[in-house]
Amino acid sequence: MKIALTRYWSKRISDEFILAQETTFRLSADTFLEPDFIFFDRQTKLKDLRAGNVHLAVEIADSTFAYDIGRKAALYASFGIAELWVIHALRLETRIHRRPSLTGYQDMIDLASDQELLPAFAPELSVTLSELELN
């Protein structure tokens, strides 16, 4: 799944953005997460990466899916991550979270594997998981 998404997005991402994989992402001095993917503007240096300049974080989960759409999503929202996708690795279902607030995301939608996932910041990076070569 991660390899297929990396290949897919690497071919489509514009020069304006960076796709970082499995990087330690410090949200504060004592809070950090390790999302599977994050997208941010090219002019932002990795050492300067903050919640406010991340356009999209993507978590791929199976046994941790409930935690990732619950407590972890609330943490991302409380720091202001604009958009979070949590993809269930086995079912290929995705929960998209948008409009962060201190109490969680205000907009959430669940999409099946045959539905298009469309990032708010870059429509050219849309993906339909059922169409990826996952072998």
VOTI-480878 format. One record per atom (N, C-alpha, C, O): residue number from 1; atom name; y negated, z negated, x. Coordinates in nm, 2 decimals. Each point is the difference from the previous one (the first is absolute). Layout:
SITE  num  atomo       Y       Z       X
SITE  NUM     CA       Y       Z       X
...
# end
This chain:
SITE  num  atomo       Y       Z       X
SITE    1      N    0.12    0.00    0.08
SITE    1     CA   -0.12    0.00   -0.08
SITE    1      C   -0.13    0.00    0.09
SITE    1      O   -0.09    0.08   -0.02
SITE    2      N    0.09   -0.17    0.11
SITE    2     CA   -0.12   -0.01    0.09
SITE    2      C   -0.02    0.13    0.08
SITE    2      O   -0.11    0.05    0.02
SITE    3      N    0.22    0.00    0.03
SITE    3     CA   -0.01    0.12    0.08
SITE    3      C   -0.05    0.12   -0.08
SITE    3      O   -0.08    0.07    0.04
SITE    4      N    0.14   -0.06   -0.16
SITE    4     CA   -0.04    0.11   -0.09
SITE    4      C   -0.15   -0.01   -0.04
SITE    4      O   -0.06    0.10    0.00
SITE    5      N    0.02   -0.22   -0.03
SITE    5     CA   -0.15   -0.01   -0.03
SITE    5      C   -0.08    0.02    0.12
SITE    5      O   -0.11    0.07   -0.01
SITE    6      N    0.15   -0.11    0.13
SITE    6     CA   -0.08    0.02    0.12
SITE    6      C   -0.02    0.15    0.02
SITE    6      O   -0.11    0.05    0.03
SITE    7      N    0.23    0.02   -0.04
SITE    7     CA   -0.01    0.15    0.02
SITE    7      C   -0.09    0.07   -0.10
SITE    7      O   -0.08    0.08    0.03
SITE    8      N    0.10   -0.12   -0.16
SITE    8     CA   -0.07    0.06   -0.11
SITE    8      C   -0.16   -0.02    0.02
SITE    8      O   -0.07    0.09    0.00
SITE    9      N    0.03   -0.22    0.02
SITE    9     CA   -0.14   -0.03    0.01
SITE    9      C   -0.06    0.05    0.13
SITE    9      O   -0.12    0.04    0.00
SITE   10      N    0.20   -0.04    0.11
SITE   10     CA   -0.06    0.05    0.12
SITE   10      C   -0.04    0.15    0.00
SITE   10      O   -0.09    0.04    0.06
SITE   11      N    0.16    0.04   -0.15
SITE   11     CA   -0.03    0.14   -0.01
SITE   11      C   -0.12    0.02   -0.09
SITE   11      O   -0.06    0.11    0.00
SITE   12      N    0.02   -0.21   -0.08
SITE   12     CA   -0.10    0.02   -0.10
SITE   12      C   -0.13   -0.08    0.02
SITE   12      O   -0.10    0.03   -0.06
SITE   13      N    0.11   -0.12    0.15
SITE   13     CA   -0.12   -0.09    0.02
SITE   13      C   -0.11    0.08    0.07
SITE   13      O    0.02    0.07    0.10
SITE   14      N   -0.14   -0.09   -0.15
SITE   14     CA   -0.12    0.07    0.07
SITE   14      C   -0.04   -0.07    0.12
SITE   14      O    0.04   -0.12    0.03
SITE   15      N   -0.13    0.18    0.05
SITE   15     CA   -0.05   -0.06    0.12
SITE   15      C   -0.09   -0.12   -0.03
SITE   15      O   -0.03   -0.07    0.10
SITE   16      N   -0.01    0.05   -0.22
SITE   16     CA   -0.09   -0.11   -0.04
SITE   16      C    0.07   -0.13    0.01
SITE   16      O   -0.06   -0.11    0.01
SITE   17      N    0.20    0.11   -0.03
SITE   17     CA    0.07   -0.13   -0.02
SITE   17      C    0.11   -0.02    0.11
SITE   17      O    0.04    0.10    0.06
SITE   18      N    0.00   -0.22   -0.05
SITE   18     CA    0.11   -0.04    0.08
SITE   18      C    0.11   -0.06   -0.08
SITE   18      O   -0.03   -0.08   -0.10
SITE   19      N    0.15    0.11    0.12
SITE   19     CA    0.12   -0.06   -0.06
SITE   19      C    0.06   -0.08    0.11
SITE   19      O    0.05    0.05    0.10
SITE   20      N   -0.05   -0.18   -0.12
SITE   20     CA    0.07   -0.10    0.09
SITE   20      C    0.12   -0.05   -0.06
SITE   20      O    0.00   -0.03   -0.12
SITE   21      N    0.11    0.01    0.20
SITE   21     CA    0.12   -0.05   -0.05
SITE   21      C    0.04   -0.13    0.06
SITE   21      O   -0.02   -0.03    0.12
SITE   22      N    0.07   -0.06   -0.21
SITE   22     CA    0.05   -0.13    0.04
SITE   22      C   -0.08   -0.07    0.11
SITE   22      O    0.05   -0.05    0.10
SITE   23      N   -0.18    0.05   -0.13
SITE   23     CA   -0.09   -0.07    0.09
SITE   23      C   -0.04   -0.14   -0.05
SITE   23      O    0.00   -0.02   -0.13
SITE   24      N   -0.02   -0.07    0.21
SITE   24     CA   -0.04   -0.13   -0.04
SITE   24      C   -0.15    0.01   -0.04
SITE   24      O   -0.09    0.05    0.07
SITE   25      N    0.07   -0.09   -0.19
SITE   25     CA   -0.13    0.01   -0.07
SITE   25      C   -0.06   -0.14   -0.02
SITE   25      O    0.05   -0.07   -0.09
SITE   26      N   -0.15    0.04    0.16
SITE   26     CA   -0.06   -0.14   -0.01
SITE   26      C   -0.10    0.01   -0.11
SITE   26      O   -0.10    0.07    0.01
SITE   27      N    0.12   -0.16   -0.11
SITE   27     CA   -0.09   -0.01   -0.11
SITE   27      C   -0.11   -0.11    0.02
SITE   27      O   -0.11    0.01   -0.05
SITE   28      N    0.15   -0.11    0.13
SITE   28     CA   -0.09   -0.10    0.04
SITE   28      C    0.06   -0.07    0.13
SITE   28      O    0.11    0.05    0.05
SITE   29      N   -0.17   -0.15    0.00
SITE   29     CA    0.05   -0.06    0.12
SITE   29      C    0.14   -0.06   -0.01
SITE   29      O    0.07    0.00    0.10
SITE   30      N   -0.03   -0.04   -0.22
SITE   30     CA    0.13   -0.06   -0.02
SITE   30      C    0.09    0.08   -0.10
SITE   30      O    0.10   -0.06   -0.04
SITE   31      N   -0.14    0.18    0.00
SITE   31     CA    0.07    0.08   -0.10
SITE   31      C    0.02    0.14    0.06
SITE   31      O   -0.09    0.07    0.03
SITE   32      N    0.22   -0.03   -0.03
SITE   32     CA    0.03    0.13    0.04
SITE   32      C    0.12    0.05   -0.07
SITE   32      O    0.09   -0.07   -0.04
SITE   33      N   -0.09    0.21    0.02
SITE   33     CA    0.11    0.06   -0.07
SITE   33      C    0.05    0.12    0.08
SITE   33      O   -0.07    0.04    0.09
SITE   34      N    0.18    0.01   -0.11
SITE   34     CA    0.06    0.12    0.07
SITE   34      C    0.04    0.10   -0.10
SITE   34      O    0.12    0.02   -0.03
SITE   35      N   -0.21    0.05   -0.03
SITE   35     CA    0.03    0.11   -0.10
SITE   35      C    0.08    0.11    0.07
SITE   35      O   -0.02    0.02    0.12
SITE   36      N    0.09    0.06   -0.20
SITE   36     CA    0.07    0.11    0.06
SITE   36      C   -0.09    0.11    0.04
SITE   36      O    0.02    0.07    0.10
SITE   37      N   -0.13   -0.05   -0.18
SITE   37     CA   -0.10    0.10    0.03
SITE   37      C   -0.13   -0.05   -0.04
SITE   37      O   -0.02   -0.07   -0.10
SITE   38      N   -0.09    0.11    0.17
SITE   38     CA   -0.13   -0.02   -0.04
SITE   38      C   -0.08    0.12    0.03
SITE   38      O    0.03    0.07    0.10
SITE   39      N   -0.13   -0.04   -0.18
SITE   39     CA   -0.09    0.12    0.02
SITE   39      C   -0.14   -0.05    0.01
SITE   39      O   -0.04   -0.09   -0.07
SITE   40      N   -0.03    0.14    0.18
SITE   40     CA   -0.14   -0.04    0.02
SITE   40      C   -0.07    0.11    0.06
SITE   40      O    0.06    0.10    0.05
SITE   41      N   -0.20   -0.11   -0.04
SITE   41     CA   -0.08    0.10    0.06
SITE   41      C    0.02    0.01    0.15
SITE   41      O    0.02   -0.10    0.07
SITE   42      N   -0.02    0.22   -0.02
SITE   42     CA    0.02    0.03    0.14
SITE   42      C   -0.10   -0.07    0.09
SITE   42      O    0.04   -0.05    0.11
SITE   43      N   -0.16    0.03   -0.15
SITE   43     CA   -0.10   -0.06    0.09
SITE   43      C    0.02   -0.15    0.01
SITE   43      O   -0.06   -0.06    0.09
SITE   44      N    0.15    0.00   -0.17
SITE   44     CA    0.03   -0.14    0.01
SITE   44      C    0.10   -0.03    0.11
SITE   44      O    0.11    0.06    0.00
SITE   45      N   -0.14   -0.13    0.10
SITE   45     CA    0.10   -0.04    0.10
SITE   45      C    0.10   -0.10   -0.05
SITE   45      O   -0.04   -0.08   -0.08
SITE   46      N    0.16    0.09    0.13
SITE   46     CA    0.10   -0.09   -0.05
SITE   46      C   -0.04   -0.15    0.01
SITE   46      O    0.03   -0.08   -0.08
SITE   47      N   -0.09    0.05    0.19
SITE   47     CA   -0.05   -0.14    0.02
SITE   47      C   -0.10   -0.05   -0.10
SITE   47      O   -0.02   -0.11   -0.02
SITE   48      N   -0.05    0.21   -0.04
SITE   48     CA   -0.11   -0.03   -0.10
SITE   48      C    0.05    0.01   -0.14
SITE   48      O   -0.08   -0.01   -0.09
SITE   49      N    0.21    0.04    0.07
SITE   49     CA    0.06    0.02   -0.13
SITE   49      C   -0.02   -0.13   -0.08
SITE   49      O    0.05   -0.11    0.04
SITE   50      N   -0.10    0.12   -0.16
SITE   50     CA   -0.02   -0.11   -0.09
SITE   50      C    0.04    0.05   -0.14
SITE   50      O    0.01    0.12   -0.02
SITE   51      N    0.01   -0.21   -0.07
SITE   51     CA    0.04    0.03   -0.14
SITE   51      C   -0.10    0.10   -0.06
SITE   51      O    0.04    0.09   -0.07
SITE   52      N   -0.17   -0.11    0.10
SITE   52     CA   -0.10    0.09   -0.06
SITE   52      C    0.00    0.14    0.04
SITE   52      O   -0.06    0.09   -0.07
SITE   53      N    0.12   -0.06    0.18
SITE   53     CA    0.01    0.14    0.04
SITE   53      C    0.13    0.07   -0.01
SITE   53      O    0.03    0.10    0.06
SITE   54      N    0.07   -0.17   -0.13
SITE   54     CA    0.13    0.06   -0.03
SITE   54      C   -0.01    0.07   -0.14
SITE   54      O   -0.03   -0.07   -0.10
SITE   55      N    0.07    0.19    0.10
SITE   55     CA    0.00    0.07   -0.13
SITE   55      C    0.12   -0.02   -0.08
SITE   55      O    0.00   -0.02   -0.12
SITE   56      N    0.12    0.01    0.19
SITE   56     CA    0.13   -0.02   -0.07
SITE   56      C    0.09   -0.07    0.10
SITE   56      O    0.01    0.03    0.11
SITE   57      N    0.06   -0.13   -0.17
SITE   57     CA    0.12   -0.06    0.07
SITE   57      C    0.12    0.03   -0.08
SITE   57      O    0.00    0.00   -0.12
SITE   58      N    0.11    0.03    0.19
SITE   58     CA    0.13    0.03   -0.06
SITE   58      C    0.11   -0.09    0.05
SITE   58      O    0.02   -0.01    0.12
SITE   59      N    0.04   -0.06   -0.21
SITE   59     CA    0.12   -0.08    0.03
SITE   59      C    0.12    0.06   -0.06
SITE   59      O    0.00    0.05   -0.11
SITE   60      N    0.11   -0.04    0.19
SITE   60     CA    0.13    0.05   -0.05
SITE   60      C    0.09   -0.12    0.00
SITE   60      O    0.02   -0.06    0.10
SITE   61      N    0.04    0.04   -0.21
SITE   61     CA    0.08   -0.12   -0.02
SITE   61      C    0.13    0.02   -0.08
SITE   61      O    0.01    0.10   -0.07
SITE   62      N    0.08   -0.19    0.09
SITE   62     CA    0.12    0.00   -0.09
SITE   62      C    0.02   -0.14   -0.04
SITE   62      O   -0.03   -0.03   -0.11
SITE   63      N    0.09   -0.05    0.19
SITE   63     CA    0.03   -0.14   -0.04
SITE   63      C   -0.13   -0.08   -0.01
SITE   63      O    0.00   -0.11   -0.07
SITE   64      N   -0.11    0.15    0.13
SITE   64     CA   -0.13   -0.07   -0.01
SITE   64      C   -0.09    0.06   -0.10
SITE   64      O   -0.12   -0.04   -0.01
SITE   65      N    0.16    0.13   -0.08
SITE   65     CA   -0.08    0.07   -0.09
SITE   65      C   -0.08   -0.10   -0.09
SITE   65      O   -0.12    0.01   -0.02
SITE   66      N    0.18   -0.11   -0.04
SITE   66     CA   -0.06   -0.10   -0.09
SITE   66      C   -0.11   -0.07    0.08
SITE   66      O   -0.11   -0.02   -0.06
SITE   67      N    0.13   -0.02    0.18
SITE   67     CA   -0.10   -0.07    0.08
SITE   67      C   -0.11    0.10    0.03
SITE   67      O   -0.12   -0.04    0.00
SITE   68      N    0.15    0.16    0.04
SITE   68     CA   -0.10    0.10    0.04
SITE   68      C   -0.10    0.03   -0.12
SITE   68      O   -0.12    0.03    0.02
SITE   69      N    0.17   -0.02   -0.14
SITE   69     CA   -0.08    0.03   -0.12
SITE   69      C   -0.07   -0.12   -0.05
SITE   69      O   -0.09    0.01   -0.09
SITE   70      N    0.14   -0.13    0.13
SITE   70     CA   -0.06   -0.12   -0.05
SITE   70      C   -0.09   -0.07    0.10
SITE   70      O   -0.12    0.04    0.01
SITE   71      N    0.17   -0.14    0.07
SITE   71     CA   -0.08   -0.07    0.09
SITE   71      C   -0.07    0.08    0.11
SITE   71      O   -0.12   -0.02    0.03
SITE   72      N    0.20    0.12    0.02
SITE   72     CA   -0.06    0.08    0.11
SITE   72      C   -0.11    0.09   -0.05
SITE   72      O   -0.11    0.02    0.06
SITE   73      N    0.13    0.04   -0.18
SITE   73     CA   -0.11    0.08   -0.06
SITE   73      C   -0.12   -0.08   -0.03
SITE   73      O   -0.11    0.04    0.02
SITE   74      N    0.13   -0.17   -0.07
SITE   74     CA   -0.12   -0.08   -0.02
SITE   74      C   -0.07   -0.03    0.13
SITE   74      O   -0.13   -0.01   -0.01
SITE   75      N    0.20   -0.01    0.12
SITE   75     CA   -0.07   -0.02    0.12
SITE   75      C   -0.08    0.12    0.05
SITE   75      O   -0.11   -0.01    0.04
SITE   76      N    0.17    0.13   -0.05
SITE   76     CA   -0.07    0.12    0.03
SITE   76      C   -0.13    0.01   -0.09
SITE   76      O   -0.11    0.03    0.05
SITE   77      N    0.13   -0.05   -0.18
SITE   77     CA   -0.12    0.01   -0.09
SITE   77      C   -0.11   -0.10    0.04
SITE   77      O   -0.12    0.03   -0.01
SITE   78      N    0.16   -0.16    0.04
SITE   78     CA   -0.10   -0.10    0.03
SITE   78      C   -0.08    0.04    0.12
SITE   78      O   -0.12   -0.05    0.01
SITE   79      N    0.17    0.13    0.08
SITE   79     CA   -0.07    0.04    0.11
SITE   79      C   -0.08    0.14   -0.02
SITE   79      O   -0.07    0.04    0.09
SITE   80      N    0.09    0.02   -0.21
SITE   80     CA   -0.07    0.12   -0.03
SITE   80      C    0.06    0.13    0.04
SITE   80      O   -0.07    0.10    0.01
SITE   81      N    0.20   -0.10    0.02
SITE   81     CA    0.06    0.13    0.03
SITE   81      C   -0.01    0.09   -0.13
SITE   81      O    0.05   -0.04   -0.11
SITE   82      N   -0.11    0.15    0.12
SITE   82     CA   -0.04    0.09   -0.11
SITE   82      C    0.12    0.04   -0.08
SITE   82      O    0.00    0.01   -0.13
SITE   83      N    0.11    0.03    0.19
SITE   83     CA    0.12    0.05   -0.07
SITE   83      C    0.12   -0.04    0.08
SITE   83      O    0.01    0.01    0.12
SITE   84      N    0.09   -0.05   -0.20
SITE   84     CA    0.13   -0.04    0.06
SITE   84      C    0.11    0.07   -0.08
SITE   84      O    0.00    0.00   -0.12
SITE   85      N    0.09    0.06    0.20
SITE   85     CA    0.12    0.06   -0.07
SITE   85      C    0.12   -0.09    0.05
SITE   85      O    0.01   -0.02    0.12
SITE   86      N    0.08   -0.02   -0.21
SITE   86     CA    0.12   -0.06    0.03
SITE   86      C    0.11    0.09   -0.05
SITE   86      O    0.02    0.02   -0.12
SITE   87      N    0.06    0.03    0.22
SITE   87     CA    0.11    0.10   -0.04
SITE   87      C    0.13   -0.07    0.01
SITE   87      O    0.03   -0.06    0.11
SITE   88      N    0.05    0.06   -0.21
SITE   88     CA    0.14   -0.05    0.00
SITE   88      C    0.08    0.10    0.07
SITE   88      O    0.02    0.11   -0.05
SITE   89      N    0.04   -0.14    0.16
SITE   89     CA    0.07    0.09    0.09
SITE   89      C    0.13    0.06   -0.06
SITE   89      O    0.03    0.11    0.03
SITE   90      N    0.03   -0.19   -0.12
SITE   90     CA    0.13    0.05   -0.06
SITE   90      C   -0.03    0.08   -0.13
SITE   90      O    0.06    0.10   -0.02
SITE   91      N   -0.15   -0.16   -0.06
SITE   91     CA   -0.02    0.07   -0.13
SITE   91      C   -0.11    0.11    0.01
SITE   91      O   -0.01    0.08   -0.09
SITE   92      N   -0.06   -0.08    0.20
SITE   92     CA   -0.12    0.09    0.02
SITE   92      C   -0.10   -0.01   -0.11
SITE   92      O   -0.07    0.10   -0.03
SITE   93      N    0.06   -0.22   -0.03
SITE   93     CA   -0.11   -0.03   -0.09
SITE   93      C   -0.12   -0.06    0.07
SITE   93      O    0.02   -0.07    0.10
SITE   94      N   -0.14    0.09   -0.14
SITE   94     CA   -0.12   -0.04    0.07
SITE   94      C   -0.09   -0.08   -0.10
SITE   94      O   -0.02    0.05   -0.11
SITE   95      N   -0.03   -0.16    0.16
SITE   95     CA   -0.11   -0.06   -0.08
SITE   95      C   -0.12    0.02    0.08
SITE   95      O   -0.01   -0.04    0.12
SITE   96      N   -0.09    0.10   -0.18
SITE   96     CA   -0.13    0.03    0.06
SITE   96      C   -0.10   -0.11   -0.05
SITE   96      O   -0.01   -0.02   -0.12
SITE   97      N   -0.06   -0.04    0.21
SITE   97     CA   -0.09   -0.11   -0.02
SITE   97      C   -0.14    0.05    0.03
SITE   97      O   -0.02    0.06    0.11
SITE   98      N   -0.08   -0.07   -0.20
SITE   98     CA   -0.14    0.03    0.03
SITE   98      C   -0.09   -0.10   -0.06
SITE   98      O    0.04   -0.08   -0.08
SITE   99      N   -0.17    0.09    0.13
SITE   99     CA   -0.11   -0.09   -0.05
SITE   99      C    0.04   -0.15    0.04
SITE   99      O    0.03   -0.08   -0.09
SITE  100      N   -0.04    0.05    0.22
SITE  100     CA    0.03   -0.13    0.04
SITE  100      C   -0.11   -0.10   -0.04
SITE  100      O   -0.11    0.03   -0.02
SITE  101      N    0.16   -0.16    0.00
SITE  101     CA   -0.09   -0.11   -0.03
SITE  101      C    0.06   -0.12    0.07
SITE  101      O    0.11    0.00    0.05
SITE  102      N   -0.18   -0.11   -0.06
SITE  102     CA    0.05   -0.12    0.06
SITE  102      C    0.13   -0.06   -0.06
SITE  102      O    0.07   -0.07    0.06
SITE  103      N   -0.05    0.12   -0.19
SITE  103     CA    0.12   -0.05   -0.07
SITE  103      C    0.11    0.10   -0.01
SITE  103      O    0.10   -0.03   -0.06
SITE  104      N   -0.12    0.14    0.12
SITE  104     CA    0.11    0.11    0.00
SITE  104      C   -0.06    0.13   -0.03
SITE  104      O   -0.12    0.02   -0.01
SITE  105      N    0.20    0.08    0.00
SITE  105     CA   -0.04    0.14   -0.03
SITE  105      C   -0.02    0.01   -0.16
SITE  105      O    0.08   -0.06   -0.07
SITE  106      N   -0.19    0.12    0.04
SITE  106     CA   -0.03    0.02   -0.15
SITE  106      C    0.07    0.12   -0.06
SITE  106      O    0.02    0.00   -0.12
SITE  107      N    0.02    0.10    0.20
SITE  107     CA    0.07    0.11   -0.05
SITE  107      C    0.13    0.01    0.07
SITE  107      O    0.01    0.01    0.12
SITE  108      N    0.10    0.00   -0.20
SITE  108     CA    0.13    0.03    0.06
SITE  108      C    0.08    0.09   -0.09
SITE  108      O   -0.01    0.00   -0.12
SITE  109      N    0.08    0.09    0.18
SITE  109     CA    0.08    0.10   -0.07
SITE  109      C    0.13    0.02    0.07
SITE  109      O    0.00    0.00    0.12
SITE  110      N    0.11    0.01   -0.19
SITE  110     CA    0.13    0.03    0.05
SITE  110      C    0.03    0.14   -0.02
SITE  110      O   -0.01    0.06   -0.11
SITE  111      N    0.06    0.01    0.22
SITE  111     CA    0.03    0.14   -0.01
SITE  111      C    0.14    0.02    0.05
SITE  111      O    0.05   -0.06    0.09
SITE  112      N    0.02    0.15   -0.16
SITE  112     CA    0.14    0.04    0.03
SITE  112      C    0.00    0.10    0.12
SITE  112      O   -0.11    0.05    0.04
SITE  113      N    0.22   -0.03    0.02
SITE  113     CA    0.02    0.09    0.12
SITE  113      C   -0.05    0.14   -0.03
SITE  113      O   -0.04    0.07    0.10
SITE  114      N    0.04   -0.02   -0.22
SITE  114     CA   -0.03    0.14   -0.03
SITE  114      C   -0.15    0.01   -0.04
SITE  114      O   -0.05    0.11   -0.04
SITE  115      N   -0.03   -0.22    0.05
SITE  115     CA   -0.14    0.01   -0.03
SITE  115      C   -0.08    0.00    0.13
SITE  115      O    0.04   -0.06    0.10
SITE  116      N   -0.15    0.13   -0.11
SITE  116     CA   -0.09    0.02    0.12
SITE  116      C   -0.07   -0.13    0.03
SITE  116      O   -0.06   -0.07   -0.09
SITE  117      N    0.06    0.03    0.22
SITE  117     CA   -0.08   -0.12    0.05
SITE  117      C   -0.12    0.06    0.06
SITE  117      O    0.01    0.08    0.10
SITE  118      N   -0.13   -0.11   -0.15
SITE  118     CA   -0.12    0.06    0.04
SITE  118      C   -0.10   -0.11    0.05
SITE  118      O   -0.05   -0.08   -0.07
SITE  119      N    0.03    0.08    0.21
SITE  119     CA   -0.09   -0.09    0.05
SITE  119      C   -0.14    0.02   -0.04
SITE  119      O   -0.05    0.12   -0.01
SITE  120      N   -0.03   -0.22   -0.03
SITE  120     CA   -0.13    0.02   -0.05
SITE  120      C   -0.09    0.06    0.10
SITE  120      O   -0.10    0.07   -0.03
SITE  121      N    0.12   -0.10    0.16
SITE  121     CA   -0.09    0.04    0.11
SITE  121      C    0.02    0.14    0.05
SITE  121      O   -0.09    0.06    0.06
SITE  122      N    0.21   -0.01   -0.08
SITE  122     CA    0.04    0.13    0.06
SITE  122      C    0.10    0.07   -0.09
SITE  122      O    0.12   -0.01    0.03
SITE  123      N   -0.15    0.09   -0.13
SITE  123     CA    0.09    0.07   -0.08
SITE  123      C    0.10    0.09    0.07
SITE  123      O    0.11    0.02   -0.05
SITE  124      N   -0.15    0.03    0.17
SITE  124     CA    0.09    0.09    0.07
SITE  124      C    0.12   -0.08    0.06
SITE  124      O    0.10    0.07    0.04
SITE  125      N   -0.10   -0.20   -0.05
SITE  125     CA    0.12   -0.08    0.05
SITE  125      C    0.09   -0.04   -0.11
SITE  125      O    0.09   -0.08    0.02
SITE  126      N   -0.11    0.14   -0.14
SITE  126     CA    0.09   -0.03   -0.11
SITE  126      C    0.15    0.03    0.03
SITE  126      O    0.02    0.09    0.08
SITE  127      N    0.07   -0.16   -0.13
SITE  127     CA    0.14    0.01    0.03
SITE  127      C    0.08   -0.03   -0.13
SITE  127      O   -0.03   -0.09   -0.08
SITE  128      N    0.14    0.17    0.07
SITE  128     CA    0.10   -0.03   -0.11
SITE  128      C    0.13   -0.04    0.08
SITE  128      O    0.06    0.09    0.06
SITE  129      N   -0.02   -0.21   -0.07
SITE  129     CA    0.11   -0.05    0.08
SITE  129      C    0.13    0.07   -0.02
SITE  129      O    0.07    0.02    0.09
SITE  130      N   -0.04    0.02   -0.22
SITE  130     CA    0.12    0.08   -0.02
SITE  130      C    0.01    0.13    0.07
SITE  130      O    0.10    0.06    0.01
SITE  131      N   -0.22   -0.01    0.03
SITE  131     CA    0.00    0.13    0.07
SITE  131      C    0.01   -0.01    0.15
SITE  131      O    0.01    0.10    0.07
SITE  132      N   -0.01   -0.22   -0.02
SITE  132     CA    0.01   -0.02    0.15
SITE  132      C    0.15    0.02    0.04
SITE  132      O    0.09   -0.03   -0.07
SITE  133      N   -0.08    0.08    0.19
SITE  133     CA    0.14    0.00    0.06
SITE  133      C    0.03   -0.13    0.06
SITE  133      O   -0.06   -0.03    0.11
SITE  134      N    0.14   -0.05   -0.17
SITE  134     CA    0.02   -0.13    0.04
SITE  134      C    0.13   -0.02    0.08
SITE  134      O    0.04   -0.11    0.03
SITE  135      N    0.03    0.22    0.01
SITE  135     CA    0.12   -0.01    0.08
SITE  135      C   -0.02   -0.03    0.14
SITE  135      O    0.09   -0.01    0.08
# end
